[in-house]
Amino acid sequence: MNKQKLIVALAVVVLSVGLFSYIQYGCSNKAAVTAETADKKPASRRHQTTGVVSVDIKEHNGTLHLLLGKNEQGQHSVWYQTSTDQGQTWSEAVNTTADLDISAKFHRGNDARLAVQEDNIVAVWMSRVDGAPHNAGPMMSVRSSDAGQSWQAATMPADWEGPHGFFAMDGNDEKISLVWLDSREQIGKGSQGLRYTSSSDGGQTWLENKTLDRQTCACCWNTARFDEQGQLYVLYRDKLPSDMAIGQVNKQDEWQRLSTVGAFNWDFQGCPHIGGSLAFDESRQLFHATVTTGEESKAGVHYLNSADQGQHWNTPVQLGSDTAVHSDLAVAAGGQLLATWDQITATGFEVVYATSYDQGQTWTEQQQLSTLGIRASHPRVVAVDDAFVVVWTQTNADNVQELQTKLISHDS
C-alpha cells in the first residue's frame, strides 16, 4: 500500500471506529471524563459522563469553554462547561439541549462547534435525518446570552434547508461568524461548497449566506479564527488538488482566497476526512498552521508558518511519522508553540505532542500523551497564558470511552 492510500485508510479507520463507538458506547454506561496535569496527577474534580462523541474547546479571556456532544442510550445532547484554572477543575455541566428533542449526527471530525462573544455563546451541529443521504440533515443551533447559564433554541444560520456540516466559528466584539460545507450548488463528485454567514446580535439573526469557495473537499473539517483587526481567516481543504487553502473575510464580509497552505499537489478524488489547524502570534506577526497530506513521499502532518498574513508560507516541516493524521496547534503568550496529533503505531492509534521555542524552526522530540494500547484520536489544544490544555477522546480495552484533558506547562 502506498503512502497516499495509507493516510486515507488511517483516517477512514479512525472515523469508522469513531462511528462504531458512537453507536456502541451511546448505549453503554461505561465512560469517564478525567483531567490530569502533564505529570499525571489527577485534578481536584472529575466529571462522569457517557457517550462523548463530539468535542470543541475555546479559550476566551483566560476561561476555557468546553462543548461536548453525547449519545446516551440513543438520546443526543450537547453539554457546556467552563474552567478558570487551565482545565484542572470544571464547572458543573449544563445541558444546552435539555428543552429540545434533537437527533444529531456529530462525531469526531464533524463535531458540534461553539463561538464565544463575552456573555453571548452560540453552538451549532449537524442534525440527523433518517433516510436522507448519509442520514445528514440541516444544522441546529442553540444560544446563551448569560454566559452559558441558560440556553434556548436559536435561529438556523443557514438559509438553505439541505444538510450542513463541518462547521467552524469564532466570535469577537462585533460579530459571531460561521463557516460550513453544504451542497446547495454541487460541482463535481466528492465535493461541496464553503459557505459563510455572521451575526451581530449574539446569534439571534444571521446575514444572508455567502459562498466563499464553490468547490471544496466534501467532508474535511474547517478552521476559522479572528485576528486582532477583526478579520476572519478560514483554513479549509480545497479540491483539484486536495491541498489546504486559506482565505480572509474582512470586516465588510468580503472574501479573498489568499494561498495554498502546503502546496503538495495532492490529487485525490475522494474525501480524507482530515482538516488542519491555525494559530496566530500577532506580537511576532506570524501565522502558524498544521496540515495533512496523503501525497506519495510526503504523507503525514506538516507544520508551516507565514510572515505576511497567510499570503505565503515557508517550507513544510514534517511532524511525527508518515502515519500521522489529525492535528491541532496553539501558540502561548510567550510565543512557544505546541502541536499535537494522532498517529498509527504497532499498538494502535496514539496521541502525541511536540513543542517549539523558536517560532517553529525546530521542534522537540514527540512526547506521548495517550496511554499505550488505547485507541486515541482527534486531539485539540488551546493556550492559556504560557501553558497548554490538550483534550482528546479515547476508548480502552474495557469499552470505556473517555475524554482526556492534560495541562502542559512551560516547565513540564
C-alpha positions in Angstrom: 0.0 0.0 0.0 1.5 3.4 -1.0 1.5 6.3 1.5 -1.4 8.2 -0.1 -3.6 5.1 0.3 -2.3 4.6 3.8 -3.0 8.0 5.1 -6.6 7.9 3.7 -7.1 4.4 5.1 -6.0 5.5 8.5 -8.4 8.4 8.5 -11.2 6.2 7.5 -10.3 3.7 10.2 -10.4 6.4 12.8 -13.7 7.7 11.5 -15.2 4.2 11.2 -14.2 3.3 14.8 -15.5 6.6 16.0 -18.9 5.9 14.4 -18.8 2.4 15.9 -18.2 4.0 19.3 -21.0 6.4 18.6 -23.4 3.5 18.3 -21.9 1.1 20.8 -21.0 3.4 23.7 -24.0 5.6 23.3 -25.8 2.6 24.8 -23.2 1.9 27.4 -23.0 3.1 31.0 -19.2 2.9 30.9 -17.4 6.2 30.3 -15.4 8.8 32.1 -14.0 12.3 31.8 -10.7 12.9 33.5 -8.4 15.8 33.9 -4.7 15.4 34.5 -1.7 17.5 34.6 1.3 16.6 32.4 2.8 14.7 35.3 -0.3 12.5 35.5 -1.6 13.9 38.8 -5.4 13.9 38.9 -7.2 17.2 39.0 -9.2 18.2 42.1 -12.6 17.5 40.4 -13.8 14.9 37.9 -17.0 14.8 36.0 -18.5 11.5 34.9 -20.2 11.3 31.5 -21.2 8.7 28.9 -21.1 8.6 25.2 -18.9 11.5 24.3 -18.7 11.6 20.5 -18.1 15.3 19.8 -15.6 17.8 21.4 -15.0 21.5 20.9 -12.9 23.8 23.2 -12.2 27.5 23.1 -10.2 29.9 25.3 -11.6 33.4 25.9 -10.1 35.9 28.3 -8.5 33.2 30.4 -11.6 30.9 30.6 -11.8 27.6 28.8 -15.2 26.8 27.2 -15.9 23.1 26.5 -18.7 21.8 24.4 -19.4 18.0 24.4 -21.8 16.2 22.1 -23.1 12.9 23.7 -25.2 9.9 22.7 -26.7 8.1 25.8 -28.9 5.2 25.1 -29.9 6.7 21.7 -30.6 10.2 23.1 -28.5 13.0 21.8 -27.5 16.0 23.9 -25.0 18.9 23.9 -23.3 19.9 27.1 -21.3 23.0 28.1 -18.7 23.6 30.8 -16.1 26.2 31.7 -12.7 26.2 33.6 -10.9 29.1 35.0 -7.8 27.2 36.2 -6.4 25.8 33.0 -8.7 22.8 32.9 -7.8 21.4 36.3 -11.4 21.8 37.5 -14.6 22.4 35.6 -17.9 24.0 36.3 -21.0 21.7 36.6 -22.1 20.7 33.1 -25.1 22.4 31.6 -27.3 20.5 29.1 -27.8 23.1 26.4 -30.5 20.9 24.7 -32.4 20.0 27.9 -35.6 21.5 26.5 -35.1 20.2 23.0 -35.8 16.9 21.3 -32.9 16.5 19.0 -31.4 13.9 16.7 -27.8 14.8 16.0 -25.2 13.5 13.5 -22.0 14.6 15.2 -18.8 12.6 15.5 -15.1 13.4 15.8 -14.1 15.3 12.7 -17.7 16.6 12.3 -18.1 18.0 15.8 -20.6 20.4 17.3 -18.9 23.8 17.5 -19.2 26.9 19.6 -18.3 30.6 19.5 -17.9 32.9 22.5 -18.6 36.7 22.4 -18.5 37.8 26.1 -21.8 36.7 27.5 -23.2 35.5 24.2 -22.4 31.9 23.3 -23.6 30.1 20.2 -23.4 26.3 19.4 -24.2 24.5 16.1 -24.2 20.9 14.9 -25.5 18.7 12.1 -28.9 17.1 12.7 -29.7 13.6 11.8 -32.4 12.8 9.2 -33.0 9.1 8.9 -33.4 8.1 5.2 -31.6 11.1 3.9 -28.2 10.6 2.1 -25.7 9.7 4.8 -28.6 10.5 7.3 -27.3 14.1 7.2 -29.7 16.9 8.0 -29.7 20.7 8.3 -27.8 22.4 11.1 -29.3 23.1 14.5 -28.3 25.9 16.8 -28.7 27.0 20.5 -27.6 30.2 22.1 -27.0 31.7 25.5 -27.0 35.4 26.5 -26.0 34.9 30.1 -22.5 33.3 29.8 -23.8 29.7 29.4 -26.1 29.6 32.5 -29.2 29.1 30.4 -29.8 28.1 26.7 -32.5 28.3 24.1 -33.1 27.2 20.6 -31.7 29.7 18.1 -32.4 30.7 14.5 -30.8 28.4 12.0 -27.8 30.4 10.5 -28.2 28.7 7.1 -30.8 29.9 4.5 -30.8 26.6 2.6 -32.7 23.7 4.0 -30.4 20.9 2.9 -27.7 19.2 5.1 -24.9 21.3 6.5 -21.7 20.1 8.3 -18.1 20.5 9.2 -18.6 23.8 11.0 -16.1 26.3 12.2 -16.9 29.5 14.1 -15.4 32.3 16.1 -16.6 35.5 17.8 -15.2 38.9 18.6 -16.6 42.2 20.0 -18.5 42.9 16.8 -19.8 39.7 15.5 -20.0 35.9 15.5 -19.0 34.3 12.2 -19.7 30.8 11.0 -18.5 28.7 8.0 -19.6 25.3 6.9 -19.9 22.9 3.9 -23.1 22.2 2.0 -24.1 21.0 -1.5 -26.7 23.6 -2.5 -24.6 24.1 -5.6 -22.7 20.9 -6.1 -19.8 21.0 -8.6 -18.3 17.6 -9.5 -18.1 14.5 -7.4 -16.7 14.3 -3.9 -17.1 18.0 -3.3 -19.2 20.6 -1.5 -19.1 24.4 -1.2 -17.8 26.6 1.6 -20.5 28.9 2.9 -20.4 31.8 5.4 -22.7 34.0 7.5 -22.3 36.2 10.5 -24.4 37.6 13.4 -24.1 41.0 15.1 -26.7 40.3 17.8 -25.3 37.3 19.6 -26.8 34.7 17.2 -30.4 35.9 17.2 -30.3 36.8 13.5 -27.9 36.0 10.7 -26.9 37.6 7.4 -27.7 36.1 4.0 -25.4 33.2 3.3 -22.3 33.8 1.1 -20.4 31.2 -0.9 -16.6 31.5 -0.2 -15.5 28.7 -2.4 -17.8 26.9 -4.8 -15.8 23.6 -4.8 -14.1 22.2 -1.8 -13.5 18.8 -0.2 -16.8 17.3 0.8 -16.1 16.2 4.4 -13.0 17.7 5.9 -13.3 20.0 9.0 -12.7 23.7 8.7 -10.9 26.2 11.0 -12.0 29.8 11.4 -10.3 32.5 13.6 -10.5 36.2 14.0 -7.3 38.3 14.2 -7.0 41.3 16.4 -8.0 43.6 13.5 -11.4 41.8 13.2 -10.6 39.9 10.0 -11.7 36.2 9.9 -9.3 33.7 8.4 -10.6 30.4 7.2 -8.4 27.3 6.7 -10.1 24.6 4.6 -9.4 21.7 2.3 -9.7 22.7 -1.4 -10.4 20.5 -4.4 -8.3 19.8 -7.5 -5.9 19.4 -5.9 -6.9 18.4 -2.4 -4.4 20.7 -0.6 -5.3 23.0 2.3 -6.2 26.6 1.4 -6.6 29.8 3.5 -8.7 32.9 2.8 -9.8 36.0 4.6 -13.3 37.5 5.3 -12.7 41.2 6.0 -14.7 43.5 8.3 -17.1 44.2 5.4 -17.7 40.4 4.9 -15.8 40.4 1.7 -13.9 37.2 0.8 -10.4 36.7 -0.6 -8.7 33.4 -1.1 -5.1 34.0 -0.1 -3.0 30.9 -0.8 -2.4 27.2 -0.6 -1.1 26.1 2.7 1.4 23.3 1.8 1.4 23.0 -2.0 1.7 19.2 -2.1 -0.4 18.9 -5.3 -2.3 16.0 -3.7 -4.5 14.6 -6.5 -7.2 12.7 -4.5 -10.8 12.2 -5.8 -12.3 11.1 -2.5 -12.5 12.8 0.9 -9.8 12.1 3.5 -11.9 13.4 6.5 -8.9 15.5 7.6 -8.7 19.2 8.2 -5.9 21.4 9.7 -5.2 23.9 12.4 -4.4 27.6 12.5 -2.9 29.8 15.3 -1.8 33.5 15.4 1.2 35.0 17.1 0.3 38.6 16.4 3.0 40.1 18.6 5.5 38.5 16.2 3.3 38.9 13.1 3.3 35.1 12.4 0.6 32.7 11.3 1.1 29.1 12.3 -0.6 26.1 10.7 -0.6 22.3 10.6 -1.9 20.4 7.6 -2.1 16.8 6.5 -1.4 15.3 3.1 -1.5 11.9 1.6 0.7 12.8 -1.4 3.2 10.0 -2.0 6.6 10.6 -0.3 5.1 13.4 1.8 2.3 11.7 3.7 1.6 12.9 7.2 1.2 16.0 9.3 3.3 19.1 8.4 3.9 22.5 10.1 4.2 25.8 8.3 4.2 29.5 9.1 3.6 32.7 7.3 5.1 36.2 8.0 2.7 38.0 5.6 -0.8 37.2 7.0 -1.2 34.0 5.0 -0.2 35.1 1.6 3.0 33.0 1.5 4.2 30.0 3.6 7.6 28.6 4.5 8.8 25.1 3.6 6.7 22.5 5.3 8.3 20.7 8.3 7.0 17.1 8.9 5.8 16.3 12.4 5.9 12.7 13.5 5.8 9.7 11.2 4.1 9.3 7.8 1.1 7.8 9.6 0.2 11.0 11.5 -3.4 12.0 10.7 -5.4 14.5 12.7 -3.6 17.5 14.2 -4.0 20.8 16.1 -1.8 23.7 17.1 -1.7 26.6 19.6 0.7 29.4 20.5 1.2 30.6 24.0 1.6 34.2 25.3 5.4 33.9 25.2 5.4 32.6 21.6 6.1 29.0 22.3 4.2 26.5 20.1 2.6 23.2 20.9 1.5 20.8 18.1 -0.5 17.7 18.8 -1.5 14.9 16.5 -2.6 11.2 16.4 -0.7 8.5 14.5 -0.8 4.8 14.0 1.6 2.6 15.8 2.1 -1.1 16.4 -0.3 -0.9 19.3 -2.9 1.2 17.7 -3.7 4.9 17.4 -1.9 7.2 19.9 -1.9 10.9 20.7 1.4 12.7 20.9 2.7 16.3 21.0 5.9 18.4 20.4 6.8 21.9 21.3 8.9 24.7 19.7 10.5 27.6 21.4 11.9 29.4 18.2 8.7 30.1 16.2 8.6 26.7 14.6 12.2 26.5 13.3 13.0 23.5 15.5 10.8 21.1 17.4 11.3 18.8 20.5 11.1 15.1 20.2 7.5 14.0 20.3 6.0 13.1 23.7 3.4 10.5 24.5 0.0 11.8 25.7 -2.4 8.9 25.4 -1.9 5.5 27.1 -0.2 2.9 25.0 -2.5 0.3 23.6 -5.6 2.5 23.8 -7.2 3.9 20.6 -6.9 7.7 20.9 -7.7 10.3 18.3 -8.5 13.8 17.3 -6.6 15.9 19.8 -7.4 19.6 20.4 -5.1 22.1 22.1 -5.7 25.7 23.4 -3.2 28.0 25.0 -3.9 29.7 28.4 -1.2 32.2 29.2 2.1 30.3 29.0 0.5 26.8 29.3 -1.4 24.5 27.0 -4.5 22.4 27.6 -4.8 19.3 25.3 -8.0 17.3 25.0 -8.8 14.1 23.0 -11.1 11.1 23.0 -10.1 7.5 23.6 -11.6 4.1 24.0 -9.8 1.4 26.1 -10.0 -2.4 26.1 -12.7 -2.3 28.7 -15.0 -0.4 26.4 -14.7 2.8 28.4 -15.0 5.9 26.3 -13.1 8.7 27.8 -12.4 12.4 27.3 -8.9 13.1 28.4 -7.6 16.5 29.4 -4.0 17.4 30.2 -2.3 20.6 31.2 1.2 21.1 29.8 3.1 23.9 31.3 6.3 25.7 30.1 8.5 23.8 32.5 6.8 20.3 32.1 
